[in-house]
């Protein structure tokens, strides 16, 4: 683990570590307590974890190390990892590609709606801005049993999106179909929960916070 990342781990503390490893399975059932967040397994050659239309937060070129995160905007563990991921992106700026893919879990009532809002923003070139706002406001809307579409629309207003285009995208079945493509890809990859991370198509078993940067470092030097 690199020394520059030590303050990040210290800031997270024990509570964050516990929260990070409480995740929900794709089927909507609670995962075993001993399971690691985002554990993925495969008995054969692993398919690429990046699709042609995947959303890149950072791009360092086709030959760079590629980190992929499957996430659920309503997932508490994903929210816990969010500031940590932002620091990782800064630390490895210019060295890695960072890709985000949707995995809205059935147990979260507003996770699909949030993903559709992010995809609608992506159609206007503002995926990262909506991605950040959804996590920054997660505690305000996550866990609500009532629809949060108006809340997400207000985020779009704050981002100064074209609201006519945004509203049209939200109601267009193709927008949700795009989210579903990522969900289906996660199922095909045997992903069991969120967040799940891959480095160069290899799953990272995040038992410890340093496991992800360690995997990135290994890929960069390998």
Backbone bond lengths (Angstrom), bond angles and torsions (degrees), N, CA, C in turn:
res aa  C-N    CA-C-N  psi(-1)  N-CA   C-N-CA  omega(-1)  CA-C   N-CA-C  phi
1 X - - - 1.464 - - 1.526 109.85 -
2 X 1.291 118.36 135.72 1.448 121.60 -176.48 1.530 110.81 -80.86
3 X 1.328 115.81 142.71 1.456 121.16 -175.05 1.523 112.34 -59.47
4 X 1.319 117.28 -34.56 1.458 120.06 -176.88 1.518 112.47 -63.99
5 X 1.330 116.84 -20.32 1.456 120.42 -179.52 1.520 112.63 -91.52
6 X 1.316 118.62 -8.61 1.460 121.08 -177.69 1.532 113.18 -57.64
7 X 1.355 119.53 -43.49 1.467 118.50 178.79 1.527 112.93 -60.98
8 X 1.324 117.48 -29.77 1.457 120.75 178.93 1.515 109.64 -65.37
9 X 1.327 117.00 -46.42 1.451 120.85 -179.90 1.521 110.40 -64.44
10 X 1.324 116.98 -40.71 1.458 120.76 -179.45 1.516 111.11 -63.40
11 X 1.333 116.25 -37.36 1.459 120.50 -179.71 1.516 111.85 -66.49
12 X 1.313 116.55 -30.71 1.454 120.19 -179.91 1.522 111.40 -69.90
13 X 1.309 117.59 -45.67 1.452 121.91 176.86 1.515 113.49 69.80
14 X 1.322 115.62 178.98 1.455 122.61 -176.28 1.516 112.07 -63.74
15 X 1.337 118.09 -40.28 1.461 120.60 -177.81 1.518 111.16 -60.43
16 X 1.315 116.46 -42.22 1.464 119.91 179.86 1.512 110.86 -66.09
17 X 1.333 116.04 -38.37 1.454 119.40 178.64 1.516 111.15 -60.60
18 X 1.333 116.44 -43.48 1.464 120.32 178.69 1.516 110.27 -63.66
19 X 1.332 116.59 -46.15 1.465 120.40 -178.79 1.512 111.58 -63.35
20 X 1.320 116.60 -35.82 1.454 120.72 -176.31 1.514 112.43 -64.80
21 X 1.315 117.20 -26.80 1.450 119.87 -175.31 1.521 113.19 -103.14
22 X 1.330 117.22 10.99 1.453 121.46 171.91 1.518 106.74 -98.57
23 X 1.314 117.58 108.63 1.447 119.59 -175.06 1.508 110.08 -135.92
24 X 1.308 115.14 166.86 1.448 121.93 -178.10 1.511 108.96 -116.21
25 X 1.305 116.36 140.08 1.453 120.25 -177.04 1.517 111.46 -75.79
26 X 1.325 115.79 162.51 1.459 121.27 179.70 1.519 111.43 -59.24
27 X 1.317 117.42 -32.71 1.459 120.90 -178.58 1.511 112.59 -73.99
28 X 1.343 116.34 -13.30 1.448 120.25 -179.53 1.509 113.22 98.61
29 X 1.336 118.22 -1.79 1.455 121.90 178.49 1.517 109.73 -88.91
30 X 1.336 116.09 152.34 1.455 119.84 176.69 1.516 109.52 -67.90
31 X 1.320 115.80 139.98 1.462 120.34 -179.29 1.513 110.00 -82.23
32 X 1.339 116.47 159.47 1.457 120.85 176.21 1.514 109.58 -62.28
33 X 1.331 116.95 146.16 1.459 121.41 -177.39 1.524 111.88 -62.80
34 X 1.325 117.54 -28.76 1.456 120.49 -177.56 1.522 113.08 -84.27
35 X 1.348 117.36 -5.98 1.465 119.55 -177.58 1.514 109.93 -77.05
36 X 1.322 116.04 146.97 1.462 120.68 176.67 1.505 109.26 -85.74
37 X 1.333 116.46 147.78 1.456 120.19 176.73 1.500 109.60 -60.46
38 X 1.348 115.64 129.87 1.443 119.73 175.22 1.501 114.97 71.78
39 X 1.317 119.99 22.96 1.457 120.71 177.99 1.515 109.88 -63.22
40 X 1.319 117.64 134.79 1.459 121.56 179.38 1.513 108.38 -136.14
41 X 1.321 115.95 143.09 1.457 119.63 -179.68 1.506 109.87 -140.04
42 X 1.336 115.77 159.21 1.453 120.40 179.12 1.513 108.80 -155.42
43 X 1.309 116.00 145.28 1.457 120.11 179.48 1.526 112.07 -97.01
44 X 1.303 119.04 -8.91 1.453 122.63 -178.48 1.510 110.84 -132.29
45 X 1.333 117.14 -171.40 1.456 120.76 178.48 1.528 110.79 -57.57
46 X 1.312 116.62 135.21 1.463 120.89 -176.76 1.523 110.79 -85.04
47 X 1.319 115.30 133.59 1.452 120.82 177.50 1.529 109.47 -71.10
48 X 1.318 115.88 161.96 1.455 119.97 176.30 1.523 109.90 -61.70
49 X 1.303 116.04 139.34 1.460 120.95 179.39 1.525 112.30 -89.88
50 X 1.323 116.84 -0.21 1.468 122.00 -179.00 1.520 109.40 -115.85
51 X 1.320 116.32 131.05 1.457 121.88 175.61 1.524 109.51 -98.58
52 X 1.316 116.11 166.23 1.465 119.63 -177.68 1.521 112.44 -64.32
53 X 1.347 116.52 -25.24 1.465 119.80 -178.98 1.527 112.33 -107.94
54 X 1.329 117.73 18.38 1.463 120.52 179.28 1.528 110.92 -64.74
55 X 1.330 114.94 153.42 1.462 120.88 -178.07 1.528 110.56 -92.52
56 X 1.319 115.78 121.70 1.460 122.53 178.46 1.526 109.17 -97.97
57 X 1.327 115.93 127.12 1.456 119.83 170.65 1.524 110.12 -86.22
58 X 1.321 115.70 -32.48 1.472 121.69 177.36 1.518 108.69 -136.73
59 X 1.317 116.69 139.89 1.458 121.82 177.44 1.518 109.95 -131.34
60 X 1.331 115.18 121.51 1.466 121.03 179.32 1.515 111.38 -116.62
61 X 1.331 116.75 10.87 1.447 120.01 177.02 1.517 113.00 111.55
62 X 1.329 116.81 160.72 1.470 121.16 -175.10 1.517 114.59 -64.95
63 X 1.318 117.95 -21.65 1.462 120.51 -178.65 1.531 113.07 -96.89
64 X 1.324 116.74 0.53 1.462 120.30 -178.24 1.525 111.10 -77.92
65 X 1.317 116.37 160.03 1.465 121.94 172.93 1.522 108.56 -62.08
66 X 1.326 116.39 134.68 1.466 120.88 -177.69 1.519 110.48 -114.78
67 X 1.325 115.09 122.10 1.465 122.68 176.02 1.531 107.75 -104.14
68 X 1.322 116.23 129.95 1.458 121.37 179.64 1.518 108.48 -120.97
69 X 1.326 115.57 132.52 1.466 121.02 175.53 1.521 109.54 -119.71
70 X 1.311 116.20 122.56 1.462 121.67 169.15 1.521 106.77 -92.02
71 X 1.325 116.95 124.32 1.459 119.74 -173.07 1.522 112.84 -139.13
72 X 1.310 113.49 163.07 1.456 124.05 175.73 1.525 105.75 -125.52
73 X 1.324 117.95 121.20 1.454 121.00 -175.90 1.522 113.20 -63.91
74 X 1.340 117.92 -20.25 1.464 120.74 179.71 1.528 112.05 -96.31
75 X 1.308 117.18 -3.11 1.463 122.52 -178.08 1.533 110.19 -75.40
76 X 1.340 116.64 125.35 1.452 120.38 -179.85 1.519 112.79 -63.22
77 X 1.345 116.77 -37.06 1.458 119.85 178.44 1.525 110.84 -64.96
78 X 1.336 116.47 -39.19 1.472 119.93 177.54 1.522 110.08 -63.94
79 X 1.335 116.13 -39.43 1.453 119.87 177.41 1.512 111.94 -64.25
80 X 1.330 116.19 -36.22 1.456 120.99 177.43 1.516 111.13 -66.60
81 X 1.322 116.43 -40.91 1.459 121.01 -179.47 1.530 112.59 -73.56
82 X 1.335 118.01 -21.87 1.459 120.69 -172.17 1.534 113.85 -53.23
83 X 1.350 120.29 -54.20 1.477 117.61 -179.49 1.520 112.76 -64.88
84 X 1.317 116.58 -31.07 1.467 121.53 177.11 1.525 109.85 -65.19
85 X 1.324 116.46 -44.43 1.461 121.23 178.26 1.528 110.64 -62.57
86 X 1.332 116.66 -40.46 1.466 119.46 179.02 1.528 110.99 -61.23
87 X 1.329 116.80 -38.56 1.463 119.85 177.58 1.529 111.26 -68.92
88 X 1.324 116.36 -39.23 1.466 119.72 176.75 1.524 110.62 -60.57
89 X 1.316 116.19 -42.32 1.462 120.05 179.93 1.526 111.43 -61.61
90 X 1.330 116.13 -38.81 1.463 119.71 177.27 1.528 110.53 -66.70
91 X 1.317 115.50 -43.05 1.464 120.31 -176.43 1.526 111.51 -63.72
92 X 1.345 115.67 -40.31 1.466 120.19 -177.34 1.529 112.10 -100.63
93 X 1.311 116.82 20.60 1.461 120.94 -179.05 1.525 110.83 -54.97
94 X 1.334 115.16 128.27 1.450 120.68 179.83 1.515 114.55 85.13
95 X 1.354 116.64 -5.09 1.463 119.95 -178.44 1.528 113.29 -110.17
96 X 1.337 116.51 -21.48 1.466 119.50 -175.08 1.524 111.82 -133.20
97 X 1.306 114.32 156.31 1.458 121.33 164.24 1.528 106.73 -92.76
98 X 1.335 116.58 135.74 1.469 119.35 177.19 1.522 108.26 -121.18
99 X 1.313 115.28 119.41 1.461 122.37 -174.38 1.520 109.58 -116.18
100 X 1.326 116.10 137.43 1.461 122.16 176.57 1.523 109.31 -115.30
101 X 1.338 115.55 132.81 1.458 120.58 176.47 1.524 109.77 -128.16
102 X 1.321 115.56 147.76 1.458 121.71 -175.53 1.533 111.90 -80.07
103 X 1.337 115.47 138.03 1.457 120.79 170.31 1.532 108.28 -144.71
104 X 1.342 117.00 71.04 1.465 120.43 -179.29 1.528 110.71 -70.42
105 X 1.311 116.43 114.45 1.456 121.00 -175.53 1.524 111.56 -79.10
106 X 1.332 117.57 139.94 1.471 121.41 -176.64 1.519 114.02 -59.04
107 X 1.323 118.15 -27.35 1.464 120.59 -176.95 1.530 112.27 -72.33
108 X 1.330 117.68 -16.89 1.459 121.39 -178.66 1.533 109.72 -99.13
109 X 1.316 118.11 112.94 1.469 121.09 -171.03 1.520 115.42 -64.38
110 X 1.335 117.93 -25.68 1.465 119.77 -177.39 1.521 113.96 -113.24
111 X 1.340 116.47 10.60 1.467 118.65 -176.89 1.525 112.36 -69.55
112 X 1.337 117.31 -39.77 1.461 119.27 177.54 1.523 110.77 -66.81
113 X 1.328 116.89 -41.55 1.462 120.62 179.21 1.527 110.43 -61.50
114 X 1.332 116.72 -39.97 1.462 120.67 178.68 1.523 110.63 -65.53
115 X 1.328 116.40 -42.15 1.467 120.11 179.57 1.525 110.81 -64.47
116 X 1.326 116.75 -39.70 1.465 120.60 178.14 1.531 109.90 -64.22
117 X 1.336 116.85 -38.46 1.469 120.18 177.15 1.522 110.43 -62.99
118 X 1.339 116.35 -41.17 1.458 119.76 178.16 1.519 110.98 -65.18
119 X 1.327 116.27 -39.45 1.459 119.81 179.69 1.530 111.20 -68.63
120 X 1.331 116.77 -36.51 1.468 120.33 176.18 1.529 110.06 -63.49
121 X 1.324 116.49 -39.40 1.462 120.03 176.66 1.525 110.55 -67.42
122 X 1.331 116.45 -36.82 1.462 120.80 179.44 1.519 111.07 -60.04
123 X 1.310 116.81 -34.55 1.461 120.76 179.71 1.527 112.03 -65.41
124 X 1.335 116.12 -15.60 1.460 120.61 175.05 1.533 111.29 -108.75
125 X 1.328 116.17 15.97 1.452 120.20 178.30 1.511 114.54 75.48
126 X 1.336 117.34 20.26 1.457 120.93 -175.66 1.530 112.01 -122.52
127 X 1.334 116.62 35.05 1.461 118.46 -179.96 1.525 111.48 -60.92
128 X 1.323 117.33 -49.22 1.459 120.14 -175.91 1.518 111.81 -61.02
129 X 1.326 116.73 -39.88 1.462 119.97 179.95 1.526 110.83 -63.01
130 X 1.333 117.60 -43.45 1.459 119.76 179.22 1.522 110.57 -71.04
131 X 1.310 117.53 -39.60 1.473 122.14 175.41 1.528 110.02 -52.81
132 X 1.321 116.30 -46.77 1.460 120.37 -178.73 1.519 111.68 -67.64
133 X 1.315 117.44 -42.60 1.461 120.15 -177.87 1.524 111.29 -67.57
134 X 1.325 117.85 -36.60 1.465 120.30 179.25 1.525 111.10 -63.30
135 X 1.329 117.12 -39.57 1.455 119.31 178.54 1.528 111.79 -77.10
136 X 1.314 116.83 -37.77 1.462 119.88 -179.83 1.527 111.92 -64.30
137 X 1.327 117.35 -28.20 1.467 121.95 -179.18 1.525 112.24 -105.70
138 X 1.326 117.87 9.29 1.466 120.46 -171.95 1.525 113.19 -52.42
139 X 1.314 117.25 -41.37 1.455 120.28 -177.48 1.528 112.46 -66.45
140 X 1.318 118.02 -17.52 1.457 121.83 -179.73 1.526 112.66 -82.35
141 X 1.335 117.68 -24.54 1.460 119.11 -174.10 1.526 114.23 -127.45
142 X 1.320 118.27 -25.89 1.463 120.42 -175.84 1.520 111.05 -66.32
143 X 1.317 115.63 140.81 1.450 120.97 178.73 1.510 114.56 89.93
144 X 1.323 116.29 -7.94 1.461 119.25 178.23 1.523 110.14 -72.85
145 X 1.328 116.24 140.12 1.461 120.19 177.61 1.519 111.91 -86.98
146 X 1.321 116.87 -8.94 1.457 120.39 178.27 1.521 109.62 -94.39
147 X 1.331 118.13 151.49 1.467 121.00 179.72 1.527 111.72 -59.25
148 X 1.323 116.02 139.18 1.462 121.52 -177.89 1.526 112.37 -111.45
149 X 1.322 116.95 20.67 1.464 120.37 -178.13 1.523 112.16 -60.35
150 X 1.349 117.83 -36.82 1.464 120.20 178.82 1.527 110.71 -66.15
151 X 1.334 116.18 -36.95 1.469 120.25 178.02 1.522 109.88 -63.55
152 X 1.328 116.10 -45.36 1.461 119.90 -179.48 1.527 110.53 -66.18
153 X 1.319 116.19 -35.11 1.471 119.17 178.22 1.523 110.39 -64.77
154 X 1.322 116.75 -37.46 1.456 120.08 178.26 1.530 110.66 -65.18
155 X 1.326 116.51 -35.44 1.468 119.06 174.63 1.523 110.18 -61.48
156 X 1.325 116.00 -40.39 1.471 120.05 178.46 1.522 110.78 -63.67
157 X 1.330 117.08 -38.09 1.468 121.23 176.85 1.526 109.68 -62.62
158 X 1.337 115.71 -45.30 1.466 120.22 179.55 1.528 111.92 -61.07
159 X 1.332 115.99 -31.86 1.463 120.36 178.50 1.524 112.51 -82.04
160 X 1.332 115.36 -0.02 1.462 122.93 177.93 1.530 111.81 60.08
161 X 1.330 114.90 40.75 1.458 119.37 175.03 1.524 110.00 -75.04
162 X 1.312 115.99 160.79 1.459 121.86 171.15 1.525 105.84 -71.52
163 X 1.338 116.34 107.03 1.461 119.37 -170.92 1.533 112.45 -73.85
164 X 1.300 117.60 -25.70 1.464 119.03 174.79 1.521 109.59 -64.98
165 X 1.324 115.87 -45.12 1.461 120.64 178.20 1.527 110.95 -67.74
166 X 1.323 116.93 -38.80 1.466 120.84 179.38 1.529 110.16 -62.23
167 X 1.329 116.90 -49.05 1.464 120.54 -178.68 1.531 111.00 -61.85
168 X 1.323 115.89 -38.33 1.463 119.68 178.57 1.524 110.65 -65.66
169 X 1.316 116.60 -39.50 1.470 120.43 179.69 1.520 111.36 -67.06
170 X 1.309 116.70 -39.31 1.464 121.30 -179.44 1.531 110.97 -60.91
171 X 1.324 116.83 -38.80 1.471 120.73 -177.29 1.521 112.96 -89.34
172 X 1.324 117.01 -7.16 1.462 120.79 -179.88 1.530 109.38 -80.00
173 X 1.334 119.07 119.91 1.471 121.03 -179.67 1.524 113.30 -56.09
174 X 1.321 118.00 -25.70 1.456 120.49 -179.08 1.539 112.08 -66.02
175 X 1.329 116.53 -26.57 1.466 119.73 179.15 1.522 110.28 -67.63
176 X 1.331 116.26 -48.14 1.464 118.79 176.98 1.526 111.09 -66.91
177 X 1.320 116.84 -33.63 1.470 120.14 178.01 1.525 110.55 -61.57
178 X 1.332 116.72 -35.73 1.468 120.59 177.52 1.530 110.54 -64.70
179 X 1.324 116.92 -40.58 1.468 120.85 176.31 1.529 110.02 -64.50
180 X 1.330 115.36 -42.27 1.459 120.12 -178.82 1.528 111.43 -62.16
181 X 1.323 117.40 -32.23 1.466 120.66 177.93 1.522 110.66 -58.73
182 X 1.334 116.98 -42.88 1.460 120.44 178.18 1.526 110.47 -66.29
183 X 1.328 116.27 -42.07 1.471 120.47 178.42 1.523 110.46 -58.77
184 X 1.324 115.76 -46.66 1.470 120.34 -179.74 1.523 111.37 -63.50
185 X 1.331 116.63 -36.69 1.460 120.58 177.59 1.523 110.38 -64.51
186 X 1.331 116.67 -39.06 1.461 120.78 178.19 1.522 111.23 -62.95
187 X 1.320 116.31 -42.18 1.461 120.64 178.10 1.524 109.97 -62.65
188 X 1.326 116.16 -43.18 1.469 120.44 -179.97 1.524 111.84 -63.77
189 X 1.340 116.48 -27.78 1.458 121.58 179.81 1.532 112.05 -88.43
190 X 1.327 116.74 5.04 1.471 121.67 179.41 1.520 112.59 63.43
191 X 1.304 116.87 31.36 1.460 120.25 177.36 1.520 109.04 -73.83
192 X 1.309 116.47 134.25 1.457 120.61 -173.28 1.520 114.58 -106.51
193 X 1.314 118.98 -10.68 1.458 119.87 -179.40 1.510 111.77 -173.54
194 X 1.314 115.35 -178.05 1.463 120.90 -179.22 1.524 110.22 -125.35
195 X 1.345 116.73 148.60 1.464 126.85 -6.09 1.521 111.17 -78.81
196 X 1.314 115.94 148.14 1.457 122.10 173.73 1.520 108.48 -119.36
197 X 1.323 116.39 132.44 1.455 122.06 -177.78 1.531 110.80 -117.40
198 X 1.326 114.52 143.37 1.455 122.13 172.79 1.522 108.27 -128.26
199 X 1.326 116.46 145.40 1.465 121.97 171.84 1.514 106.86 -124.01
200 X 1.322 115.13 116.70 1.474 121.06 -175.70 1.531 111.53 50.85
201 X 1.329 114.71 47.81 1.472 123.61 176.62 1.526 114.45 71.97
202 X 1.318 117.95 1.68 1.462 120.77 177.67 1.524 109.63 -100.77
203 X 1.342 117.74 131.75 1.465 119.76 -179.20 1.518 111.75 -67.94
204 X 1.328 115.53 144.36 1.461 121.69 177.63 1.523 107.83 -109.16
205 X 1.313 116.76 117.63 1.454 122.54 -179.59 1.523 107.92 -83.86
206 X 1.327 117.54 93.88 1.465 122.36 -170.69 1.527 111.86 -81.60
207 X 1.311 116.42 66.61 1.455 120.64 173.06 1.527 110.83 -71.10
208 X 1.336 116.29 -28.65 1.455 122.47 178.84 1.523 108.22 -129.01
209 X 1.323 117.11 151.90 1.464 120.10 179.86 1.522 111.55 -60.56
210 X 1.344 116.89 -32.82 1.463 118.72 -177.79 1.518 113.26 -75.80
211 X 1.335 117.39 -8.26 1.463 119.09 -178.45 1.526 112.01 -61.34
212 X 1.330 117.38 -37.75 1.465 119.56 -179.05 1.529 111.95 -68.13
213 X 1.338 119.52 -52.34 1.476 116.93 177.37 1.518 112.86 -63.32
214 X 1.322 117.63 -31.89 1.467 119.24 176.61 1.533 110.66 -62.23
215 X 1.332 115.94 -41.13 1.466 119.56 179.07 1.530 110.67 -67.15
216 X 1.320 116.65 -38.30 1.468 120.30 177.55 1.525 110.11 -64.87
217 X 1.326 116.38 -45.70 1.473 119.98 179.75 1.525 110.79 -59.94
218 X 1.332 116.53 -42.06 1.463 119.85 -179.84 1.513 110.85 -62.62
219 X 1.324 116.55 -40.18 1.456 120.46 179.37 1.526 111.42 -69.20
220 X 1.326 116.53 -36.41 1.461 119.66 -179.85 1.528 112.00 -69.09
221 X 1.315 116.82 -33.51 1.457 119.91 -177.27 1.524 112.56 -94.84
222 X 1.358 115.37 -13.81 1.456 118.94 -177.53 1.489 113.06 -83.00
